[in-house]
Amino acid sequence: MLRSLRPLAAATLTLLLFSAQAQNENVGINTTGAAPNASAMLDVDVTALGAKRGMLIPRMTEVERTSIPTPATGLWVFQTNDGLGRHGFWYYTGTVWMRMSDGPGWRLPGNDLTTAGTHYLGTPDAQPLVIRTNGVERMRFLPSGAGMAPIGINTAAPTEALHVDGAVRIFQTPVSANNTQGAIRYTATAPAGQRAHQGNTNGTAAGWGRLENAERRVLNDDYTGSTIQCAPGTAISSPNSGPGTGSFDSPFPTDQARGWKVQYIFTQAQLLAFGLCAGNITELTLFSTEDDLLPNPPTNPSGAAMDYEVKLETTALAAFGNWANLSASPVRFSASGAIIGSGQITWPLSPAYNWNGATNIILEVTYLRAANAGIGPNFQHTAAVGFACTKYGYVAGATPHGNTFTDAPLNPVTLLTGTNNNRPIVRFTGQANTPVPILAFANYTQYNGGLMVGTAAFASGSTAGQPNFKGPGTIHADTAVFDGNTQLSDHVFDRYYDGQVRPEDAPAAATYNYVELRHLKSYLAENRHLPSMPSREQWETRGTPSLGTMATKLWETVETQALYIVELERDLRVLEELAYREQLSETELEELVAQVHKSPRLSAEQKAHVAAAIRERFQQIR
């Protein structure tokens, strides 16, 4: 009986003590009756019980914790299951539940007794680690990624192992460092002008190389220049092979027939290459090298006068076989009683011809002389265009069929025709590629040194006792400077001595313009530039020639000048023989005459006259 009453007495005593202490506004729980600590609302002391014991707070699952209705701020529970938020002590902040740490936090003065792999600063789950200052995110470690998880500085979405949104400074003083392959350093103590970032490529002291270029990049600097635009202007067919000599080289052929018709094809690709643009062609200009004032016979100069018509039209022909039928095309220029003089022959077109930029063009000139007399003048022409670009026809005899130049060359009975790959040079006036001045802005790179292309030994060496480096602003290459695979050829001499060029030289020979020495003076007076060099108009409308093109043209010009010297020397020898030689053998005489006939500078009449003079001179001496 007494044994069963003891717990009841103890509980009663405890309640009495609790009630007594509660009157002091704080509670003490102990077996000694000691007053609770004044700073505590509840003071639990178990030291007198002889055994260390703890205090159990309410225990519950996560579902039970989150189901507490209207939890008070500071409410404290222990979660028994892991759930989504892990088990442990939880407290309510007034707005959300917060979990207490599993262990000691990282202290500002540092931490000791840490174990690698156990203690770390980071997240144990698949959440990023974010570092902030002043409440703003500064650095983020993503939880996963390809290879090493990306780290972002000043970005919340890093895409590389280290992603920095902003500048990174790599600075080193002094410059000594471990020679680690792949390392980057800055040579802060190097002399002024040599400081730069360096990278190591092979893990040795010699593996450091400069990362920055030594140039200065200038952004958006203004400059003046020109741009090529389609605008009112002119486009001229080229190249110039000098004055023509055949009936097909002139729109007014030299064969002595009253009626002629000549047609010329200009392909779309050629017209674009000349610089012509789609639009109205308002005028054509050809270039005569002599006057049409040489009558045949000499007593009938009026026979040179002629009536002629000019047509310009679209054609489907790419080369001549049959005539192009332009009977339905309008006459765009006509003249009556004309005598052609030397210089520019201009034909204003009315109506103008509108070229669409996509078709071939055919030019037709048809004329009828006043009589079967007169010799037409030569015109500047392009030889060996590469296809049958010319169709010509005439009616032999004094009176052409129908006595009109419209149908005379079309008489199928008496018409004499032919084709050729030569045609006169024509200047088209209309819409053409024209340089337009501009003031623009662009970037450029400025480098205060020279550019050496080659090995280090070449760059620092010398040739024939002279340093290979030629100073600032120069370019020097160890082997060669190539421009579009342009190569020099010997087609000038092959054409002159053999009458043909090798196949490998054909592309270069196609654009070569050889003007015979006897025509050089008139060519220079008319064109004001060397035959093989571009004119100012071509330079301005088509742009500056490339280095390779200029080298080829200069090479051709030098070889052409050498041929001129050879011709002059041959003619000079003939004059010297005539002036100073007292006697010639028959063999020497014939060799001298042969030299006269080889001279390309003399016409056939001049050769015959000089040869006859030589024979007469030495017949008199004998």
TILUM-157939 format. One record per residue (C-alpha): residue in three letters; z, x, y. Coordinates in pm, whole numbers. Each point is the difference from the previous one (the first is absolute). Example, Ala and Ser with C-alpha at 12.3 -4.5 7.8 and 13.67 -1.06 7.14 Angstrom:
% residues 2
[r ALA [780 1230 -450]] [r SER [-66 137 344]] 
% end
This chain:
% residues 622
[r MET [0 0 0]] [r LEU [97 275 243]] [r ARG [-314 200 -96]] [r SER [-230 -279 101]] [r LEU [169 -52 336]] [r ARG [-55 358 124]] [r PRO [-366 -34 98]] [r LEU [76 -318 180]] [r ALA [281 164 193]] [r ALA [-223 294 91]] [r ALA [-271 -227 125]] [r THR [247 -197 203]] [r LEU [139 320 153]] [r THR [-349 120 83]] [r LEU [-87 -322 172]] [r LEU [320 20 201]] [r LEU [-81 355 109]] [r PHE [-360 -95 86]] [r SER [115 -295 200]] [r ALA [254 210 186]] [r GLN [-250 274 90]] [r ALA [-265 -247 101]] [r GLN [212 -104 290]] [r ASN [-79 341 152]] [r GLU [-378 -90 7]] [r ASN [-84 249 -271]] [r VAL [61 2 -373]] [r GLY [148 265 -222]] [r ILE [-14 -18 -383]] [r ASN [247 235 -176]] [r THR [310 2 -221]] [r THR [223 177 252]] [r GLY [6 -248 279]] [r ALA [-142 252 244]] [r ALA [-163 -136 311]] [r PRO [-381 18 13]] [r ASN [-171 254 221]] [r ALA [-33 -137 350]] [r SER [-369 86 18]] [r ALA [-85 -197 -314]] [r MET [-31 -371 -48]] [r LEU [57 60 -375]] [r ASP [193 300 -137]] [r VAL [2 27 -383]] [r ASP [230 272 -137]] [r VAL [11 58 -378]] [r THR [165 341 -6]] [r ALA [336 -142 -118]] [r LEU [-165 -155 -304]] [r GLY [-36 342 -163]] [r ALA [-368 -42 -74]] [r LYS [-308 21 225]] [r ARG [-176 -332 26]] [r GLY [-280 -135 213]] [r MET [-93 -319 166]] [r LEU [-267 -227 -142]] [r ILE [-215 -196 241]] [r PRO [-214 -295 -104]] [r ARG [-265 96 -259]] [r MET [-329 -187 -39]] [r THR [-371 29 -77]] [r GLU [-271 40 260]] [r VAL [-96 -366 -31]] [r GLU [364 -101 59]] [r ARG [30 237 299]] [r THR [-313 -126 169]] [r SER [107 -361 -71]] [r ILE [326 22 200]] [r PRO [-32 -268 266]] [r THR [45 118 357]] [r PRO [151 343 -78]] [r ALA [240 132 261]] [r THR [-79 321 185]] [r GLY [171 283 -190]] [r LEU [23 -192 -328]] [r TRP [28 251 -283]] [r VAL [-92 -43 -368]] [r PHE [-95 207 -303]] [r GLN [-337 -72 -165]] [r THR [19 43 -378]] [r ASN [-369 4 -91]] [r ASP [-283 227 121]] [r GLY [-237 -277 107]] [r LEU [-244 95 273]] [r GLY [261 148 229]] [r ARG [205 206 -256]] [r HIS [362 -61 -98]] [r GLY [293 119 210]] [r PHE [195 -95 311]] [r TRP [-170 -224 253]] [r TYR [108 -127 340]] [r TYR [-143 -259 234]] [r THR [-93 126 350]] [r GLY [-22 -345 151]] [r THR [-375 -18 -57]] [r VAL [-78 178 -328]] [r TRP [172 138 -307]] [r MET [28 381 -1]] [r ARG [73 218 -301]] [r MET [250 283 27]] [r SER [-117 350 -98]] [r ASP [27 120 -360]] [r GLY [150 327 106]] [r PRO [85 219 295]] [r GLY [-252 -6 288]] [r TRP [-167 306 150]] [r ARG [231 140 265]] [r LEU [-116 139 332]] [r PRO [183 334 -45]] [r GLY [-163 41 -340]] [r ASN [88 -66 -365]] [r ASP [140 217 -275]] [r LEU [24 -30 -379]] [r THR [-347 -156 -16]] [r THR [-203 3 -320]] [r ALA [-379 29 12]] [r GLY [-165 -301 -157]] [r THR [318 -207 44]] [r HIS [66 18 369]] [r TYR [-291 -53 236]] [r LEU [-99 -159 325]] [r GLY [-249 -276 -72]] [r THR [-61 -328 -178]] [r PRO [49 -58 -375]] [r ASP [-253 -281 -4]] [r ALA [-366 -42 102]] [r GLN [74 -24 370]] [r PRO [-106 241 274]] [r LEU [249 231 169]] [r VAL [-20 -56 376]] [r ILE [151 225 267]] [r ARG [48 -138 350]] [r THR [121 119 338]] [r ASN [86 -237 282]] [r GLY [-84 -281 -237]] [r VAL [-365 110 -28]] [r GLU [-148 123 -327]] [r ARG [-92 368 15]] [r MET [-54 99 -361]] [r ARG [-65 -182 -327]] [r PHE [-7 111 -363]] [r LEU [-202 -238 -218]] [r PRO [135 -69 -351]] [r SER [-328 76 -181]] [r GLY [-352 130 43]] [r ALA [-276 210 -158]] [r GLY [173 322 -102]] [r MET [282 64 245]] [r ALA [118 -312 184]] [r PRO [-139 1 357]] [r ILE [228 97 288]] [r GLY [-76 -138 341]] [r ILE [111 134 335]] [r ASN [-49 -243 286]] [r THR [-189 -235 -231]] [r ALA [121 -275 -234]] [r ALA [-310 22 -220]] [r PRO [-51 362 -108]] [r THR [-310 63 -209]] [r GLU [43 367 -92]] [r ALA [281 216 -141]] [r LEU [91 61 365]] [r HIS [-146 -229 265]] [r VAL [83 85 361]] [r ASP [-105 -230 281]] [r GLY [12 254 283]] [r ALA [-21 374 47]] [r VAL [149 261 -234]] [r ARG [106 338 132]] [r ILE [-12 303 -228]] [r PHE [150 293 183]] [r GLN [117 339 -118]] [r THR [167 290 171]] [r PRO [-39 273 -109]] [r VAL [-330 -22 -186]] [r SER [130 154 -324]] [r ALA [27 -249 -285]] [r ASN [-27 -24 -375]] [r ASN [-360 29 -105]] [r THR [-5 -335 -175]] [r GLN [-337 -137 -97]] [r GLY [-71 -320 190]] [r ALA [263 72 270]] [r ILE [-69 -56 371]] [r ARG [161 194 281]] [r TYR [-43 58 371]] [r THR [-32 354 134]] [r ALA [227 -54 299]] [r THR [60 371 66]] [r ALA [-364 105 -18]] [r PRO [-166 127 322]] [r ALA [-122 -261 244]] [r GLY [-339 -128 -101]] [r GLN [66 70 -370]] [r ARG [271 -257 -63]] [r ALA [-105 -263 -248]] [r HIS [101 -185 -311]] [r GLN [-71 189 -319]] [r GLY [-36 -110 -360]] [r ASN [49 211 -313]] [r THR [-268 -33 -265]] [r ASN [99 247 -272]] [r GLY [373 73 22]] [r THR [-38 350 145]] [r ALA [63 153 341]] [r ALA [-378 20 46]] [r GLY [-43 -367 -85]] [r TRP [91 -131 344]] [r GLY [-294 -138 197]] [r ARG [-39 -168 334]] [r LEU [-12 -380 -15]] [r GLU [-109 -78 354]] [r ASN [-349 72 125]] [r ALA [-26 226 300]] [r GLU [-223 -238 192]] [r ARG [87 -250 267]] [r ARG [-114 -356 -46]] [r VAL [-86 -179 322]] [r LEU [8 -378 -18]] [r ASN [-209 -243 200]] [r ASP [-147 250 244]] [r ASP [-284 -116 220]] [r TYR [-345 150 -21]] [r THR [-348 -65 135]] [r GLY [-308 -6 -216]] [r SER [-270 -232 -115]] [r THR [-62 -241 -279]] [r ILE [-332 -106 -146]] [r GLN [-74 -369 52]] [r CYS [-307 -217 -22]] [r ALA [-111 -50 359]] [r PRO [-323 2 203]] [r GLY [-157 339 -63]] [r THR [-267 189 -193]] [r ALA [-47 132 -353]] [r ILE [-262 261 -78]] [r SER [-160 70 -336]] [r SER [37 358 -119]] [r PRO [-43 280 -89]] [r ASN [-277 135 220]] [r SER [-267 199 -185]] [r GLY [-195 81 315]] [r PRO [-342 -127 110]] [r GLY [-193 -179 -274]] [r THR [-335 127 -114]] [r GLY [-133 -278 -224]] [r SER [-143 -345 66]] [r PHE [313 -160 -142]] [r ASP [241 189 231]] [r SER [-119 -184 311]] [r PRO [-32 -369 86]] [r PHE [-330 101 165]] [r PRO [-161 213 -274]] [r THR [-230 290 73]] [r ASP [-283 -102 -235]] [r GLN [-288 -114 214]] [r ALA [-23 -366 -92]] [r ARG [3 -291 245]] [r GLY [246 -223 -186]] [r TRP [329 93 -164]] [r LYS [305 -174 -142]] [r VAL [318 197 -83]] [r GLN [321 -139 -149]] [r TYR [336 181 -35]] [r ILE [302 -103 -209]] [r PHE [357 74 112]] [r THR [253 -90 -270]] [r GLN [331 -168 73]] [r ALA [191 307 -121]] [r GLN [-202 225 232]] [r LEU [50 -224 301]] [r LEU [377 -4 -57]] [r ALA [-4 379 -37]] [r PHE [-188 26 331]] [r GLY [289 -191 159]] [r LEU [-176 -333 53]] [r CYS [215 -316 -10]] [r ALA [-95 -360 -67]] [r GLY [-130 -177 310]] [r ASN [-305 -24 222]] [r ILE [-238 297 14]] [r THR [-146 -18 347]] [r GLU [-204 319 29]] [r LEU [-171 271 -207]] [r THR [-72 355 118]] [r LEU [-222 264 -162]] [r PHE [-55 360 110]] [r SER [-352 132 60]] [r THR [-44 378 14]] [r GLU [-340 4 171]] [r ASP [-237 -212 207]] [r ASP [-271 -223 -147]] [r LEU [-256 157 232]] [r LEU [-212 197 -248]] [r PRO [-319 -209 -34]] [r ASN [-249 43 -276]] [r PRO [-264 75 111]] [r PRO [134 171 317]] [r THR [-240 -196 218]] [r ASN [162 -333 -82]] [r PRO [368 7 110]] [r SER [5 -377 45]] [r GLY [-20 -40 -375]] [r ALA [369 88 -28]] [r ALA [108 -329 161]] [r MET [126 -259 -245]] [r ASP [155 -342 -37]] [r TYR [295 -20 -237]] [r GLU [270 -233 -127]] [r VAL [350 64 -142]] [r LYS [189 -216 -251]] [r LEU [351 43 -137]] [r GLU [114 -215 -290]] [r THR [222 -29 -307]] [r THR [-151 114 -330]] [r ALA [99 -20 -365]] [r LEU [-198 318 -70]] [r ALA [201 313 -77]] [r ALA [-314 214 -25]] [r PHE [-369 -56 57]] [r GLY [-248 -102 -259]] [r ASN [-177 -295 159]] [r TRP [-8 -87 367]] [r ALA [278 -212 147]] [r ASN [-155 -326 124]] [r LEU [118 -41 360]] [r SER [-271 -244 104]] [r ALA [263 -268 78]] [r SER [229 239 189]] [r PRO [-4 -3 379]] [r VAL [-153 280 204]] [r ARG [298 158 176]] [r PHE [-195 246 219]] [r SER [-365 43 96]] [r ALA [-203 221 233]] [r SER [-362 2 121]] [r GLY [-210 300 98]] [r ALA [291 235 -70]] [r ILE [-35 376 -11]] [r ILE [302 164 -163]] [r GLY [162 285 192]] [r SER [253 256 -114]] [r GLY [370 -81 10]] [r GLN [185 -320 -81]] [r ILE [-207 -304 -92]] [r THR [218 -309 53]] [r TRP [-72 -350 -129]] [r PRO [223 -278 141]] [r LEU [10 -274 -265]] [r SER [-61 -358 102]] [r PRO [120 -188 -187]] [r ALA [280 233 -111]] [r TYR [48 47 -373]] [r ASN [340 -103 -138]] [r TRP [105 227 -286]] [r ASN [271 -139 -228]] [r GLY [115 343 -115]] [r ALA [-81 -70 -366]] [r THR [-381 16 -33]] [r ASN [-279 254 22]] [r ILE [-219 8 312]] [r ILE [-375 53 25]] [r LEU [-177 125 314]] [r GLU [-372 -72 38]] [r VAL [-236 151 259]] [r THR [-362 -119 11]] [r TYR [-254 135 249]] [r LEU [-368 -8 94]] [r ARG [-160 271 209]] [r ALA [-262 -73 264]] [r ALA [-245 209 -198]] [r ASN [-10 218 -307]] [r ALA [124 295 203]] [r GLY [317 171 105]] [r ILE [262 188 -201]] [r GLY [348 -151 -20]] [r PRO [303 208 99]] [r ASN [263 145 -233]] [r PHE [349 -152 -12]] [r GLN [339 137 -99]] [r HIS [45 -99 -363]] [r THR [223 19 -304]] [r ALA [-160 160 -304]] [r ALA [74 -75 -365]] [r VAL [215 -307 56]] [r GLY [24 -40 -377]] [r PHE [-211 -311 -66]] [r ALA [-333 -152 101]] [r CYS [118 -103 347]] [r THR [-345 -7 164]] [r LYS [-309 -212 -67]] [r TYR [-311 72 204]] [r GLY [-355 -134 0]] [r TYR [-311 20 211]] [r VAL [-362 -112 4]] [r ALA [-259 275 11]] [r GLY [-295 -38 233]] [r ALA [-56 -93 358]] [r THR [76 -373 -21]] [r PRO [302 -126 -197]] [r HIS [-23 -322 -193]] [r GLY [36 -293 235]] [r ASN [21 237 296]] [r THR [375 -74 30]] [r PHE [290 220 -97]] [r THR [181 -301 -143]] [r ASP [-218 -34 -306]] [r ALA [-205 320 1]] [r PRO [230 205 -227]] [r LEU [23 -291 -244]] [r ASN [-370 -3 -90]] [r PRO [7 53 -378]] [r VAL [-355 142 -7]] [r THR [5 271 265]] [r LEU [376 63 32]] [r LEU [115 354 -81]] [r THR [376 9 -77]] [r GLY [276 234 -112]] [r THR [377 44 -18]] [r ASN [225 289 95]] [r ASN [368 96 22]] [r ASN [-21 119 364]] [r ARG [57 -225 302]] [r PRO [50 42 377]] [r ILE [348 20 149]] [r VAL [103 -329 160]] [r ARG [289 -73 235]] [r PHE [136 -353 -36]] [r THR [165 -156 304]] [r GLY [243 -281 -77]] [r GLN [344 -8 -159]] [r ALA [96 348 -119]] [r ASN [300 213 -80]] [r THR [110 111 344]] [r PRO [300 214 100]] [r VAL [248 -206 202]] [r PRO [272 188 195]] [r ILE [354 -86 -107]] [r LEU [355 77 105]] [r ALA [213 -31 -309]] [r PHE [325 113 -160]] [r ALA [49 180 -329]] [r ASN [215 253 -182]] [r TYR [-79 366 -47]] [r THR [158 310 -148]] [r GLN [50 305 215]] [r TYR [59 339 -158]] [r ASN [56 309 207]] [r GLY [-128 245 -262]] [r GLY [-308 66 -206]] [r LEU [-103 -151 -331]] [r MET [-47 244 -289]] [r VAL [-153 -144 -317]] [r GLY [44 230 -298]] [r THR [254 207 -186]] [r ALA [307 152 161]] [r ALA [-156 346 -48]] [r PHE [-311 -108 188]] [r ALA [198 -163 282]] [r SER [204 314 62]] [r GLY [-276 251 -80]] [r SER [-303 132 182]] [r THR [-374 33 -50]] [r ALA [-187 312 111]] [r GLY [313 116 177]] [r GLN [33 -321 201]] [r PRO [285 -248 -59]] [r ASN [-113 -318 -169]] [r PHE [213 -203 236]] [r LYS [-211 -61 309]] [r GLY [272 -138 225]] [r PRO [124 -343 108]] [r GLY [-251 -279 3]] [r THR [-227 151 -268]] [r ILE [-89 -98 -356]] [r HIS [-73 274 -254]] [r ALA [-82 -67 -365]] [r ASP [19 258 -278]] [r THR [-315 -115 -182]] [r ALA [-215 -241 200]] [r VAL [-7 -316 208]] [r PHE [-200 -280 -163]] [r ASP [-118 -313 172]] [r GLY [-113 -284 -225]] [r ASN [-148 248 -253]] [r THR [-267 96 255]] [r GLN [-176 318 -113]] [r LEU [-261 218 165]] [r SER [-346 27 -150]] [r ASP [-318 202 40]] [r HIS [-233 -296 38]] [r VAL [-129 121 340]] [r PHE [-166 311 -144]] [r ASP [-105 -174 -324]] [r ARG [-178 -274 194]] [r TYR [-170 250 232]] [r TYR [-122 249 -263]] [r ASP [-34 -218 -312]] [r GLY [-75 -339 154]] [r GLN [280 -163 -199]] [r VAL [377 15 -47]] [r ARG [216 23 -310]] [r PRO [144 -328 -133]] [r GLU [357 103 74]] [r ASP [-96 56 366]] [r ALA [-184 -330 41]] [r PRO [295 -191 162]] [r ALA [43 265 269]] [r ALA [-376 34 51]] [r ALA [-39 -375 53]] [r THR [178 16 336]] [r TYR [-153 332 112]] [r ASN [-227 -18 303]] [r TYR [-252 283 24]] [r VAL [-199 14 321]] [r GLU [-290 241 0]] [r LEU [21 278 255]] [r ARG [-306 -127 186]] [r HIS [176 -336 52]] [r LEU [345 140 74]] [r LYS [-43 17 376]] [r SER [-99 -366 34]] [r TYR [271 -104 -245]] [r LEU [273 174 200]] [r ALA [-130 -142 327]] [r GLU [-1 -350 -146]] [r ASN [320 0 -208]] [r ARG [217 263 171]] [r HIS [159 119 -326]] [r LEU [-95 223 -293]] [r PRO [-195 -177 -275]] [r SER [265 40 -270]] [r MET [297 -73 224]] [r PRO [122 -347 100]] [r SER [-80 -130 345]] [r ARG [269 -101 247]] [r GLU [-87 -364 -64]] [r GLN [43 45 -377]] [r TRP [322 193 55]] [r GLU [146 -274 218]] [r THR [-118 -300 -200]] [r ARG [59 133 -351]] [r GLY [305 217 64]] [r THR [64 373 -20]] [r PRO [-184 163 -294]] [r SER [216 138 -276]] [r LEU [64 371 -44]] [r GLY [-228 13 -304]] [r THR [-283 -181 178]] [r MET [20 232 300]] [r ALA [3 308 -226]] [r THR [-310 -125 -184]] [r LYS [-184 -81 323]] [r LEU [83 340 149]] [r TRP [-116 170 -320]] [r GLU [-329 -191 14]] [r THR [-43 84 369]] [r VAL [51 374 -60]] [r GLU [-252 0 -285]] [r THR [-249 -198 208]] [r GLN [35 250 286]] [r ALA [-69 279 -251]] [r LEU [-323 -175 -100]] [r TYR [-100 -25 366]] [r ILE [52 375 34]] [r VAL [-215 62 -308]] [r GLU [-279 -214 146]] [r LEU [16 174 336]] [r GLU [-1 340 -168]] [r ARG [-313 -97 -198]] [r ASP [-182 -112 315]] [r LEU [118 304 191]] [r ARG [-141 228 -270]] [r VAL [-338 -167 32]] [r LEU [6 55 378]] [r GLU [104 362 -45]] [r GLU [-288 61 -240]] [r LEU [-243 -153 247]] [r ALA [138 198 292]] [r TYR [61 344 -148]] [r ARG [-177 38 -333]] [r GLU [-331 182 28]] [r GLN [-132 -43 -352]] [r LEU [75 -223 -300]] [r SER [-132 13 -353]] [r GLU [-151 -312 -150]] [r THR [318 -54 -203]] [r GLU [226 41 303]] [r LEU [-222 -232 202]] [r GLU [22 -275 -261]] [r GLU [379 45 -26]] [r LEU [28 -38 377]] [r VAL [-214 -315 -6]] [r ALA [212 -135 -287]] [r GLN [311 54 211]] [r VAL [-157 -207 276]] [r HIS [-72 -287 -241]] [r LYS [363 12 -127]] [r SER [142 -55 346]] [r PRO [157 -350 17]] [r ARG [30 41 376]] [r LEU [-376 -24 55]] [r SER [-217 -308 -40]] [r ALA [-306 10 -225]] [r GLU [-230 42 303]] [r GLN [215 282 135]] [r LYS [1 178 -337]] [r ALA [-377 -22 -23]] [r HIS [-40 128 357]] [r VAL [238 298 -50]] [r ALA [-157 92 -336]] [r ALA [-347 -5 155]] [r ALA [121 214 291]] [r ILE [145 258 -239]] [r ARG [-321 26 -199]] [r GLU [-209 27 317]] [r ARG [228 267 148]] [r PHE [-16 228 -298]] [r GLN [-372 -58 -54]] [r GLN [-50 131 354]] [r ILE [217 305 -71]] [r ARG [-206 84 -304]] 
% end
